[in-house]
Amino acid sequence: MRTLAYLVVTSIILIGSCSPQARMNRIISNHPELQLNDSVYVKTRLLVPARSAVMSMPMERINNLKNGDTISTTTNNITLVIGRVDDSVSFKIRIPASIVEKDTMIPIERINVTRSVKHKKWKRIDWIIFTVLFTGSLTFLAALIRKRKRND
């Protein structure tokens, strides 16, 4: 029973130590040439919201308007057009669309991945070795459990 507990604890430690992030960190620390510093450029567009401004004009100018006349005034890139048609006065406000663009550079660390070209024969041999080792370890574990049951 003690051996089985030892085997379980050892396998848990081995499985936990082989996490992908830990393995990647070990590879980078051993081979720093694989790490490449790259940068990504991000273009951001921002639509500026509507603006308002306070404009004043003497009433005499508005009262002196004749039919079909217009008065135009501009403040802070906002244009106000006042026109008179018959007995009514119309107001038009023009705000040109404005877009602010910003280019941002974001540095990124990436890993240079190069795939080694293996022959099909070697791939097959890798699987054969894995299968033999896995089967052997299962056989050894089964023999160990049988031996324990006989001793108990």
Steps between C-alpha positions, in 0.01 A plus 500: 500500500789728576651442157171576330468828694859586408425423135186717500677796664794472260272489196306805621824693545623399155171592332491837677858584410437457127260788454526670159583842646782365717638307205485810278682705764773235524540492122527881481749516787718234330459643147446879513551527123153351452334800661427780252390850590243623255256788496144542380367831378143582598316784329231654718230725359296716735193695395488830687152562643288804414617831641307803605592867521335815619458758224347839532386748239328838538124489438526792259690279255227238515221759480663669199498177297299521184313209347752244368807650676731291720758574768781254568733492800766244600633422848717200600447338160120518549312701239167665576292619204200721566261563216169676452220367284179707501400546864713222650868482598688171448810384683742239358798366688780322316749287692751327275577139584835457665687177548815465708738221396779362713757233413619294795790256503457200732814291566442124494734219593455195282672168456672406176352164409699282265376155422753230452444276205491139615488204280183288523709209618620695806147610588393138497796399718406773753151352534638148530736607780216679678271197470769261628581723798134553586420129476809412703410745776143363516636144519742597775223672695271196466781267619566729796133496600483117468809463717344727763179295502695174547696644793181621672 
